[in-house]
Each structure stands twice: as C-alpha cells, then as structure tokens.
Amino acid sequence: MKRLLIGMMLAAASVPACFQSYHVLTPAELEQRGTRTYRDLAVDNAVTAASNALRVLGFEVVVADVATRTIKTGPHKIMLINATAEEQATTRDEIVWVLRFDDGPGGAIVVHAQLRGFHNGEEVGPDRIVAEVVDPQFAALWREVDAEIARLHGTAATR
C-alpha cells in the first residue's frame, strides 16, 4: 500500500508539467530582447567584445567582420536527447546567433542579436520561438557582452 501511495504521489506531481504552457514570442518581443544600445564604443571594439563573449559561451564564431558589421556563429547544441525503445531516436536542438552592429543616436552602437533555432537540423519558425527557451540565451549573451566590454575597456558598458 505504501508503494502504491508513493507511486500515486509521484504521478500526481508530474501531471502539471504535462500541461505547462509556453509563451510564444512575437516578432516585437524578439526584437526587444535582441537589441542593446551601447554608448562610447567603437564598432570594431563592439565586434571584438561580442565575438569574445560568444566564444566564452561555447559558440564557434564563423564570421566576425567589422566591415559588414556582422557576427555569425555556427550551430550550438542547447539540448540533446537520446531515447531508446524499440528503435533509437535522437532529438537535437541548436541555436545560431547573427549579430548586426548599427550606428545609433549620438554616436552610440546598436547591437541587434537574432537568435535562430533549429530542431533536428530544421529551422524553427518564428511562431515556435518560446520565451522559456530563449530568455536564458539572451540573458547569457548580454551578460557576457557587458563583461567583455568592461574587460577590454576597463569600464562598464553604458547603455
């Protein structure tokens, strides 16, 4: 009886997770999460800081071009699930960053970070980008960019 009761409690505890809802981000919400403005920072310094930040986070930077003001990373795994039943299945979720650097008001640099998601090699459409997955990714990116700007220039990033 005790084992049955424990089993029922565990099953009941896991039910709410099955019905958890996620917040799909709108294009405006993605743009807001992916945009930062930095004052007193040259474009080449912004590209260097962001490239270093992405490397710290484990991304391979495949393009870091000051002339085109662009950084692109290779795919980076954020989740890998192997399941074995009658046959083996692997699920792989990856993200890629594309950063653009534009001139902002008063000589500021505006960084636009676009996160692209992939599920088993197929790009995830914008209607399937959820806050619960990407918010930690954006938070980590901006935390590291700010830290790299401070490290390279001896001052905190001014936004």
N, C-alpha and C positions, 0 to 999 in steps of 0.2 A: 504494500500500500504506500509506503514511504517513497519508493522508487517511482511509482505512478504519479504521486503528488509532485515530486521534483520535476519529472518529465513534463507534466502539465504546466507548471510554473515557467519552465524554460520556454515551452512552446508559446505560452501567452506573452511572455516578454518579447519574443521575436516578432509577433504579429504586427505591431505598429510600424516596424521598419519596412515591412512589405508594402504598406500603404503610404509611405512617405512621399510627399510631393516635392517637386523641384521647381525653382524659379528659372524659367527660360528668359534669357536676357534679350532685350530689344536692341536694335542697332544703336540707338541713342545711349543706352546703358553701357554697351560695349565701348563705344567711343569715349564716354566719360571715364570709364575705368582705365582706358588705354591712353589717356592724354595727360601729359605733365608739362608745365612750363617752367623753365629754369632761367633765372637772370644771371648776368655776369659770367657767362660761359660761352666760349667759342665752339663752333661746330666741331672742329677736329677733336677738342677735348671731350665734348659730349659723346662723340662716336667712340673714342677710346674708352671712356668710363663705362658706357653701355656694353661694349664688347667684352670688357673685363668682367663686368657684372654677370653677363650671360655665361661666360666660361666658369665663373665661380659656382653658378647654379648647375653646372654639368652639361651645358649645351655646347655643341660644336658650332662655332661661328664660321659660316662658309662664305659670307660676303660681309665685308666691313669697308665701305667705300665712302670716303669723305667727299669726293667729287659729286657723287649722286646722292649723298646724304642718306645712305641706306645701310642697314644691317639685316642679314638674314641668317637664320640658324638652320641646321639640319634637324630632322625629327628626333625628339627626345621622349623616351618612354615615361609615362606617368602611371601606367598600370599594365600589368601582365598577369593574366590568369590562365593557368593550365588546369584543365578538368579531365579526369579520366572516368569514363563509364564504359560502355561497350566499345566506344571508339574515343580517341583522344581529340580534344579540342583546345585551341589556344585563342585567347582573346587579347588583343594588344591595342592599347590606347596611347597615342602620342600627340605631342604638340610641337608646333613650329612657331617661332617669333619672326615677325617682319617689323622693323623699326624704321621710321622716317623722321628726319630732322628738318623742321621748317623754321623760317625766321618769324619771330613773334613781335609784339609791340615793344617799343623801347629797347630794341636790341636783344630781346630775350630769344631763347631757343625753345621751340615747342616740339616735344617728342611725342610721336604717335606710335603706339605699340599695338600691333594687330596680332592677336593670338589665333592661330588656325589649328583646329583639332582634327585628328584622324582616328578612325576606328577600323582596325584590321586593314590598314593601308588606304581606306577610302575616306575622303574628306567629309567631315561632319558639316552639314549645312548650318547656316546661321540660326535656323529655327530650332536647333538642338543644342545650343551652347547654354549650359546652365551655370548659374552663379555659384552653386556649391562646389563645382569643379574648378572654375576659372578664377574665382576670387582669391584663393590662396596663391595661385600662379602670378597674378598681377601684384599681389602684396609682396611676394618674394622678389619679383623683378624690381619694383620701385625701391624696396629696402636696400637691395644690393647696388642699384644705380646711385642712390643717395650716398651710400657708404663709399663707393668708388670715387665719386666727385669729391667728397671730403678727404679721402686718402690722397688723391692726386693733386688737389689744390689747397689742402690744408685748411679748408673752410667747409662749413656745412653747405649743402645745396640750398640755394634760395629759390623758392617757388612763388 
